[in-house]
Amino acid sequence: MEDHKDTLVTILTASLIHEIHIAKSLLANQGIESYIIDENIATSIGTAFIEGYKLKVNAADFIRAKEILDAIDLENNN
């Protein structure tokens, strides 16, 4: 069986980029690296073509990252 611990998974999707940056900072403060997806695309072609910005984390960090974000209820305020 393949090892998927380095696979990136979406932890948060938001229509406002500042929500993604806040979540990224919160995760970074807890030692979890995350990656913003679609930020540069939206700048290039406009947000009308993007269904939301995505924040991704390594699959191995997903549960811990979800607990951190759920604790501040950021994900439910989209």
Secondary structure as a PSIPRED ss2 file (coil, helix, strand):
# PSIPRED VFORMAT (PSIPRED V4.0)

   1 M C   1.000  0.000  0.000
   2 E C   1.000  0.000  0.000
   3 D C   1.000  0.000  0.000
   4 H C   1.000  0.000  0.000
   5 K C   1.000  0.000  0.000
   6 D C   1.000  0.000  0.000
   7 T C   1.000  0.000  0.000
   8 L E   0.000  0.000  1.000
   9 V E   0.000  0.000  1.000
  10 T E   0.000  0.000  1.000
  11 I E   0.000  0.000  1.000
  12 L E   0.000  0.000  1.000
  13 T E   0.000  0.000  1.000
  14 A E   0.000  0.000  1.000
  15 S C   1.000  0.000  0.000
  16 L C   1.000  0.000  0.000
  17 I H   0.000  1.000  0.000
  18 H H   0.000  1.000  0.000
  19 E H   0.000  1.000  0.000
  20 I H   0.000  1.000  0.000
  21 H H   0.000  1.000  0.000
  22 I H   0.000  1.000  0.000
  23 A H   0.000  1.000  0.000
  24 K H   0.000  1.000  0.000
  25 S H   0.000  1.000  0.000
  26 L H   0.000  1.000  0.000
  27 L H   0.000  1.000  0.000
  28 A H   0.000  1.000  0.000
  29 N H   0.000  1.000  0.000
  30 Q C   1.000  0.000  0.000
  31 G C   1.000  0.000  0.000
  32 I C   1.000  0.000  0.000
  33 E C   1.000  0.000  0.000
  34 S E   0.000  0.000  1.000
  35 Y E   0.000  0.000  1.000
  36 I E   0.000  0.000  1.000
  37 I E   0.000  0.000  1.000
  38 D C   1.000  0.000  0.000
  39 E H   0.000  1.000  0.000
  40 N H   0.000  1.000  0.000
  41 I H   0.000  1.000  0.000
  42 A H   0.000  1.000  0.000
  43 T H   0.000  1.000  0.000
  44 S H   0.000  1.000  0.000
  45 I H   0.000  1.000  0.000
  46 G C   1.000  0.000  0.000
  47 T H   0.000  1.000  0.000
  48 A H   0.000  1.000  0.000
  49 F H   0.000  1.000  0.000
  50 I C   1.000  0.000  0.000
  51 E C   1.000  0.000  0.000
  52 G C   1.000  0.000  0.000
  53 Y E   0.000  0.000  1.000
  54 K E   0.000  0.000  1.000
  55 L E   0.000  0.000  1.000
  56 K E   0.000  0.000  1.000
  57 V E   0.000  0.000  1.000
  58 N E   0.000  0.000  1.000
  59 A H   0.000  1.000  0.000
  60 A H   0.000  1.000  0.000
  61 D H   0.000  1.000  0.000
  62 F H   0.000  1.000  0.000
  63 I H   0.000  1.000  0.000
  64 R H   0.000  1.000  0.000
  65 A H   0.000  1.000  0.000
  66 K H   0.000  1.000  0.000
  67 E H   0.000  1.000  0.000
  68 I H   0.000  1.000  0.000
  69 L H   0.000  1.000  0.000
  70 D H   0.000  1.000  0.000
  71 A H   0.000  1.000  0.000
  72 I H   0.000  1.000  0.000
  73 D C   1.000  0.000  0.000
  74 L C   1.000  0.000  0.000
  75 E H   0.000  1.000  0.000
  76 N H   0.000  1.000  0.000
  77 N H   0.000  1.000  0.000
  78 N C   1.000  0.000  0.000
